[in-house]
């Protein structure tokens, strides 16, 4: 087992979206990275918006930039983190 963080990228494929959809149904609504009705159609927008946030691209003055990472187990995404 090799646990590590991978920064979100526009090249991230469907397996990462599958994880988001799984996490969208997590019982603790505050731990969900996306709404419970999140779909594949929204995935590209999700990635672009997270990258804009990391780059401090047009953020309001009261919002702190954050980076988004996938928690990886070997080559498989198993979690999601923002720092």
ABEGO torsion letter per residue (X at the ends): XBBBBBBBBAABBAAAAAAAAAAAABABAAABABBAABBAAAAAAAAAAAAAAAAGBGBBAABBBBBBBBBBBEABBABBBBX
